[in-house]
Amino acid sequence: MSDWYWGYKPKPRIKTRGGIKSQSKRGSFGQSWWAKRWIAVLESFNIGARLDRGRSYARSGQVLSIEISKGLITSRVQGSRARPYEIIINVKTLNDHDWEQLAGSLSTQAIFAAKLLAGEMPQEIETAFAEQKLSLFPEKLRDLETNCSCPDWSNPCKHIAAVYYLLGEEFDRDPFLIFKLRGATRDEFIKLLGASGATPSSRGITTEEMPSSSEPLTTEGDVYWIGEKLPDDFFGDVRLPPVSAAGPKRLGNFPFWRGSEMLLDAIEPVYKQVSQYGLNLFLGERETRSPQRRRER
């Protein structure tokens, strides 16, 4: 059916500022296998041109907010009317018994447990769900209930499609969001894995293993307050880190980023410059001005 419906001609959408913009500028959404599986659920609904409009909404920042809780997604999307449309997506959750059975099964498979405890999503996880007669992703239309306050007769509409696409990209950042939508947060599931016998390997030193020092404090004031001369090899091999901005990269990008450039892409060059500056300063090289001051010259 065309967009002309009972003589109604759709109005152009109201442009927004500060909305959630997808990182995909063209082509497909999502890079990981689990993100692509989520998008495949949406595209299986066969809603035609509304998928294209949904992609356009996601890329132009028309989605104002997205909130995710167990089995529920709420969102606000700016359309052609002054008041943003309210969207509700209900996802069928698994019950506690299902999650316990799944955790018990996965805890016996070392590779699954190790990857999950490390925060990774193994692709074979869908097979593990299937063996328990469960599904990680919604399989049937009745597993999802969608509603939008817009006047479009189609469900899902383009506004719902836009939210779906942005969720697909968010799954790239945090694969355990699909667990949350199915009824268990990452921490809850990891706890279930631990209760089933899976534990992460510990390489740290416990307080019982830490050596105790019985050496008395020095009575020399200068040594006590200033310290003794450090040995030449005290710092070991000082060099640039092999991975730039390792800390922020481990934390990942902010959820539902609203900028035109990803945060990690923006700050990584700064980390590289400051690392080189710090190394030069440590080695006592002549060029020790900060990158910022060099740019101001």
C-alpha positions in Angstrom: 0.0 0.0 0.0 1.3 3.5 -0.9 1.9 6.3 1.6 -1.3 7.9 0.2 -3.9 6.5 2.5 -7.5 7.8 2.4 -6.2 11.0 0.9 -3.6 11.5 3.6 -0.2 12.9 2.5 2.6 12.4 5.0 4.3 15.5 6.3 8.1 15.9 6.3 9.7 15.0 9.6 10.9 17.7 12.0 14.6 17.9 12.1 16.2 17.4 15.5 19.4 18.3 17.3 21.1 16.1 19.9 19.4 12.9 18.8 21.0 9.4 18.7 22.7 8.9 15.4 23.8 5.6 14.0 27.5 5.1 13.2 26.5 3.5 9.9 26.3 6.1 7.2 25.4 3.7 4.4 25.0 0.0 3.9 24.2 -2.5 6.7 23.9 -1.8 10.5 25.9 -3.7 13.1 29.2 -5.5 12.7 29.0 -8.5 15.0 27.1 -11.7 14.3 24.7 -11.1 17.2 23.9 -7.5 15.9 23.2 -8.9 12.5 21.0 -11.6 13.9 18.9 -8.9 15.7 18.6 -6.8 12.5 17.6 -10.0 10.6 14.6 -10.3 13.0 13.4 -6.9 12.0 13.9 -7.4 8.3 12.0 -10.7 8.4 8.8 -8.7 9.1 8.8 -7.7 5.5 7.6 -4.1 6.0 9.0 -2.9 2.7 9.9 0.8 2.3 9.5 1.5 6.0 12.8 -0.2 6.5 14.5 2.3 4.3 12.8 5.2 6.1 13.7 3.6 9.4 17.4 3.5 8.4 17.1 7.2 7.4 15.6 8.1 10.8 18.4 6.2 12.6 21.1 8.0 10.6 19.7 11.5 10.9 19.2 11.5 14.7 15.4 11.4 14.8 15.5 9.0 17.8 15.7 11.1 20.9 16.0 8.5 23.6 16.2 4.7 24.2 15.8 3.0 27.5 16.4 -0.7 28.0 15.2 -2.9 30.9 14.3 -6.6 31.2 12.0 -7.5 28.3 11.2 -3.9 27.6 12.5 -1.1 25.3 11.0 2.4 25.5 11.9 5.2 23.1 11.0 8.6 21.8 11.2 9.4 18.1 10.7 12.7 16.5 8.4 12.5 13.5 6.4 15.0 11.6 4.3 16.2 14.6 5.5 18.5 17.3 5.3 15.9 20.0 7.7 13.0 19.6 6.2 9.6 19.2 6.3 7.2 22.1 7.5 3.7 21.3 7.2 0.5 23.4 8.8 -2.8 22.4 8.1 -5.8 24.6 10.4 -8.8 24.2 9.4 -12.2 25.5 11.6 -13.1 28.5 12.9 -16.5 29.6 11.9 -17.6 33.1 14.3 -18.2 36.0 14.2 -22.0 35.5 15.3 -21.5 31.8 18.2 -19.4 32.8 19.3 -21.8 35.5 19.2 -24.7 33.1 21.1 -22.8 30.5 23.8 -21.7 33.0 24.1 -25.3 34.2 24.6 -26.5 30.7 27.2 -23.8 29.7 29.2 -24.3 32.9 30.1 -27.8 31.7 31.5 -26.4 28.5 34.8 -24.7 29.3 35.1 -22.6 26.2 31.6 -21.2 26.6 32.1 -20.4 30.2 35.6 -18.9 29.7 34.4 -16.5 26.9 31.2 -15.5 28.8 33.1 -14.8 32.0 35.6 -12.7 29.9 32.7 -10.7 28.5 32.7 -12.3 25.0 29.7 -13.7 23.2 30.7 -17.0 21.5 28.8 -17.6 18.2 28.0 -21.2 19.3 25.9 -19.8 22.1 22.8 -20.2 19.9 23.4 -23.9 19.7 23.6 -24.1 23.5 20.2 -22.3 23.7 18.7 -24.7 21.1 19.9 -27.7 23.1 17.8 -26.5 26.0 14.9 -25.9 23.6 15.4 -22.1 24.0 16.3 -19.3 21.7 18.6 -16.4 22.3 16.8 -14.1 19.8 13.1 -13.8 19.4 12.0 -16.4 16.8 8.4 -15.6 16.2 6.4 -12.5 15.7 4.5 -13.2 19.0 7.9 -13.0 20.8 7.9 -9.3 20.1 5.1 -6.8 20.8 5.6 -3.3 19.3 3.6 -0.2 19.6 4.1 3.4 18.4 1.9 6.4 19.0 2.2 7.5 15.4 -0.8 7.3 13.0 0.9 4.8 10.7 -1.3 1.7 10.2 1.8 -0.5 9.8 3.4 -2.2 12.9 6.4 -2.1 13.0 6.4 1.4 11.5 9.5 3.4 10.4 9.9 4.8 13.9 10.1 1.4 15.4 12.4 0.3 12.6 14.8 3.2 13.5 15.0 2.0 17.1 15.7 -1.5 16.0 18.6 -0.4 13.8 20.1 1.6 16.6 19.7 -1.3 19.0 21.6 -3.5 16.5 24.6 -1.1 16.8 24.3 -1.0 20.5 24.6 -4.8 20.6 28.0 -4.4 19.0 29.1 -2.3 22.1 27.4 -4.6 24.6 26.4 -8.1 23.4 24.8 -8.9 26.8 22.0 -6.5 26.1 20.3 -9.3 24.3 20.5 -11.3 27.5 18.9 -8.4 29.4 16.1 -8.2 26.9 15.5 -11.9 27.4 15.3 -11.5 31.2 18.8 -11.7 32.7 21.5 -9.0 33.1 25.1 -9.9 32.5 25.9 -9.8 36.2 23.0 -12.1 37.0 24.0 -14.6 34.4 27.6 -14.6 35.4 26.4 -15.3 39.0 24.4 -18.2 37.7 27.5 -19.5 35.9 29.5 -19.3 39.1 26.8 -21.1 41.1 27.0 -23.8 38.5 30.7 -24.3 39.0 32.3 -22.0 36.4 34.8 -19.6 37.8 37.3 -17.3 36.1 40.9 -18.1 36.6 42.6 -16.0 39.2 46.1 -14.9 38.7 46.2 -12.3 41.5 47.8 -12.6 44.9 45.5 -13.0 47.8 46.0 -11.2 51.0 47.1 -14.4 52.7 49.9 -14.9 50.0 51.2 -11.3 50.4 54.5 -11.3 52.2 54.7 -9.4 55.5 57.6 -7.0 56.2 59.2 -7.0 59.6 61.9 -4.4 58.6 61.7 -1.4 61.0 61.3 2.1 59.7 64.4 4.2 59.4 65.3 6.7 62.1 67.0 9.1 59.6 64.7 12.0 58.9 66.0 12.8 55.4 65.7 9.2 54.2 62.2 8.9 55.8 60.8 12.0 54.1 62.7 12.1 50.9 63.5 8.5 50.4 66.7 6.7 49.4 68.2 6.9 45.9 66.5 4.6 43.5 68.5 2.0 41.6 69.1 2.7 37.9 66.9 -0.1 36.7 64.1 0.7 39.1 61.6 1.5 36.3 62.6 -1.3 34.0 62.1 -1.0 30.3 60.3 2.3 29.7 58.7 2.5 26.2 55.5 3.5 24.5 52.5 1.3 25.2 51.8 -1.3 22.5 48.1 -0.4 22.4 47.2 3.3 22.4 44.3 4.3 24.7 44.0 0.8 26.1 41.9 1.8 29.1 39.2 3.7 27.2 39.2 0.9 24.6 38.5 -1.7 27.3 35.6 0.4 28.6 34.2 0.8 25.1 32.1 3.5 23.6 29.4 5.4 25.4 25.9 3.9 25.0 23.8 5.4 22.2 26.4 8.0 21.2 25.1 11.3 20.0 28.2 12.8 18.4 29.2 12.8 14.8 32.5 11.2 15.7 33.0 8.2 18.0 34.7 9.1 21.3 37.5 6.6 21.0 38.3 7.9 17.5 38.5 11.4 18.9 40.7 10.7 21.9 43.1 8.1 20.6 45.3 10.6 18.8 45.6 12.6 22.0 46.7 9.5 23.9 49.4 8.8 21.3 50.7 12.4 21.5 50.7 12.5 25.3 52.5 9.1 25.5 55.3 10.3 23.3 55.5 13.5 25.3 55.7 11.5 28.6 58.4 9.2 27.2 60.5 12.2 26.0 60.1 13.9 29.4 61.2 10.7 31.3 64.2 10.2 29.0 65.2 13.9 29.5 65.1 14.8 25.9 65.2 18.4 25.0 61.7 18.5 23.3 59.4 18.3 26.3 56.8 20.9 25.5 53.3 19.5 25.7 51.4 18.7 22.4 48.9 21.5 23.3 51.6 24.1 23.8 53.4 23.1 20.6 50.2 23.7 18.6 49.8 27.1 20.2 53.2 28.3 19.0 
